[in-house]
Amino acid sequence: MLPITAITKFSLQDFPDHTSCIIWFGGCNFRCPYCHNPEFIHKGFPIMEEKEVFDFLETRAGKLDGVTLSGGECTLTDELPDFIKRVKAMGFKVKIDTNGSNYQKVRDLVNEDLIDFIALDIKAPEHKFKLISKSDRYEDFNKTLNLLAENKIPSEVRTTVHTDLIQEDDINQIIQDLDNRGYMGNYYVQNYRDDNDKTLENLGKQKRVLDKEKLIKPKGFKLDFRNFW
């Protein structure tokens, strides 16, 4: 059964240049302290009936441009390729949000031309990757990032910053790494939102906000910022 736990019926922000809905998948193999969706990680999250999901999509066919698959981590789902094929057969474009830990699944989806846009979370530079993600899957993430850089797949990459965990030097390392790979998409640095009290480890407020002026300018891609007021 598909571990779909919720649907956001309309969004103008999640699929660049497209209207979309968001389908939320439960389950994740990372345990990032700042995760704002802990209810999708722990066991016991509610699961929607597949018929309910497709009945909803039928009401949006021809009205929305695309469907965003988020979570949680949607690529952990073995049935994902067949699900996407059904979604695309209804006329929707498909975007996935992923942590990059399931390289083979992402590669197969790309090779089968099932993905129109990929948003990849860069949790941290390599030396802090396990600290942030609580995962040993850096090599798979690394391959996924290379896939985006080498194949010029429409994409964005993004890093959430809580300055108790990530500093300016860490972001600069990521910027240099992306330039070295020849990445050409957008890179978003996202300021941690402290207006939510349900994060996985209840981090609380940052002691300071990241200093954007200390970040280096990328050579081959666009650097932008989210949630910096």
C-alpha positions in Angstrom: 0.0 0.0 0.0 1.2 3.5 -0.9 2.2 5.3 2.4 0.3 8.5 1.4 -0.7 10.3 4.6 -2.1 13.6 3.4 -2.7 15.9 0.4 -2.3 19.7 0.1 -4.9 20.5 -2.5 -3.3 23.6 -4.0 0.1 25.3 -4.1 1.7 28.1 -6.1 5.1 27.7 -4.4 6.2 24.1 -4.4 6.5 23.3 -8.2 8.4 26.2 -9.9 6.3 28.0 -12.6 3.4 25.5 -12.1 0.3 25.1 -10.1 0.3 21.9 -8.1 -1.0 19.8 -5.3 1.3 18.1 -2.8 1.0 14.5 -2.0 2.7 13.7 1.3 4.4 10.3 1.8 5.0 8.9 5.3 8.3 7.4 6.3 11.9 8.7 6.1 15.4 7.2 6.6 16.8 10.6 7.9 16.3 12.1 11.3 17.1 15.7 10.8 16.7 17.7 14.1 14.9 20.6 12.4 12.3 18.4 10.5 9.0 20.1 10.5 7.1 17.0 9.6 7.9 14.5 12.4 4.4 13.1 12.2 5.4 11.6 8.8 8.5 9.9 10.2 7.3 8.0 13.3 5.3 4.8 12.8 1.6 5.1 13.1 0.9 7.9 10.6 -2.5 7.6 8.9 -2.6 6.2 5.4 -5.0 7.3 2.8 -6.8 4.8 0.6 -5.4 4.8 -3.0 -8.8 5.3 -4.4 -9.3 8.4 -2.4 -6.0 9.8 -3.8 -6.9 9.1 -7.4 -10.5 10.3 -6.9 -9.0 13.6 -5.8 -6.6 13.8 -8.7 -9.4 13.2 -11.2 -11.1 16.3 -9.9 -7.9 18.3 -10.5 -7.0 16.9 -14.0 -6.9 19.8 -16.4 -7.0 22.3 -13.6 -3.5 21.9 -12.0 -0.3 21.6 -13.9 1.5 19.2 -11.7 1.8 17.0 -8.6 4.5 17.4 -6.0 5.5 14.2 -4.2 7.0 15.1 -0.8 7.2 13.7 2.7 8.9 12.0 4.5 10.9 10.5 1.7 8.8 9.4 -1.3 11.6 7.4 -3.0 11.4 4.8 -0.2 8.2 3.5 -1.8 8.7 0.5 -4.1 5.4 1.3 -5.9 6.5 4.8 -6.7 7.2 4.3 -10.4 3.8 2.7 -11.1 2.1 5.5 -9.1 3.9 8.2 -11.1 3.0 6.5 -14.4 -0.7 6.7 -13.4 -0.4 10.3 -12.3 1.4 11.3 -15.6 -1.2 9.4 -17.6 -3.8 11.8 -16.1 -1.9 14.7 -17.7 0.1 16.0 -14.7 3.7 16.9 -14.5 5.5 15.4 -11.6 8.0 16.9 -9.1 9.7 15.0 -6.3 11.2 16.3 -3.1 14.0 14.0 -2.0 16.9 13.7 0.4 18.9 11.9 -2.3 19.5 8.8 -0.3 17.9 6.4 -2.8 20.1 7.1 -5.8 19.1 4.0 -7.8 15.4 4.8 -7.5 16.0 8.5 -8.6 18.2 7.4 -11.5 15.6 4.9 -12.7 12.8 7.5 -12.5 14.9 9.9 -14.5 15.9 7.2 -17.1 12.2 6.3 -17.6 11.4 10.0 -18.1 9.0 10.0 -15.1 10.2 13.1 -13.4 9.8 16.7 -14.6 11.5 18.4 -11.7 13.6 17.4 -8.7 14.2 19.3 -5.5 17.1 17.9 -3.6 17.9 18.7 0.1 21.6 19.2 0.8 21.6 18.6 4.5 25.2 19.6 5.1 28.7 19.4 3.6 30.2 15.9 3.8 31.9 16.3 7.1 28.6 17.3 8.8 26.3 15.1 6.8 25.9 12.3 9.4 25.6 14.8 12.2 22.6 16.5 10.6 20.9 13.6 8.9 21.7 10.8 11.4 22.4 8.7 8.3 25.3 7.0 6.6 23.9 7.5 3.1 26.2 10.3 2.0 27.6 8.3 -1.0 24.1 7.7 -2.3 23.3 11.4 -1.8 26.5 12.3 -3.6 25.6 10.2 -6.6 22.1 11.8 -6.8 23.6 15.2 -6.7 26.0 14.3 -9.5 23.0 13.0 -11.5 21.4 16.4 -11.3 24.6 18.2 -12.2 25.5 15.9 -15.1 22.1 15.4 -16.7 20.9 19.0 -16.5 17.6 17.8 -15.0 15.3 20.7 -14.1 16.1 21.0 -10.4 16.8 23.0 -7.3 18.9 22.2 -4.3 18.4 23.6 -0.9 19.8 23.7 2.6 17.9 24.5 5.8 20.1 26.5 8.2 19.8 26.5 12.0 23.0 28.2 13.0 23.5 26.0 16.0 24.2 23.3 13.4 25.2 25.0 10.1 27.6 28.0 9.8 28.6 30.3 7.0 31.7 28.2 6.3 29.5 25.1 5.8 27.4 26.9 3.2 30.5 28.2 1.4 31.7 24.6 1.1 28.4 23.6 -0.4 28.6 26.5 -2.9 32.1 25.6 -3.9 31.1 21.9 -4.3 28.2 22.8 -6.5 30.4 24.9 -8.7 33.0 22.2 -8.9 30.3 19.7 -10.1 29.1 22.2 -12.8 25.6 22.4 -11.2 23.4 24.9 -13.1 20.1 24.9 -11.2 19.1 27.2 -8.3 20.5 26.8 -4.8 18.2 28.0 -1.9 19.5 28.7 1.6 16.5 28.4 3.9 16.5 30.0 7.3 15.1 27.8 10.0 11.6 28.7 10.9 11.2 28.9 14.7 7.4 29.4 14.6 6.8 25.7 14.8 7.0 23.8 18.0 6.8 20.3 16.6 10.2 19.9 15.1 11.8 16.4 15.5 14.2 17.5 18.3 12.5 20.7 19.4 15.6 22.8 18.5 14.1 26.1 19.6 15.2 29.5 18.4 18.6 30.2 16.8 21.0 32.3 18.8 21.7 34.2 15.6 20.7 34.3 11.9 23.1 33.3 9.2 25.1 36.2 7.9 24.4 36.2 4.1 27.2 38.8 3.5 29.8 36.2 4.4 28.7 33.8 1.7 30.8 33.5 -1.5 29.2 34.2 -4.9 28.7 31.1 -7.0 30.1 31.0 -10.5 27.7 28.9 -12.4 24.3 28.9 -10.6 21.9 31.2 -8.8 22.1 31.5 -5.0 18.8 32.6 -3.4 17.4 32.8 0.1 14.1 31.8 1.8 12.6 32.7 5.1 15.1 35.6 5.7 13.0 38.6 6.7 
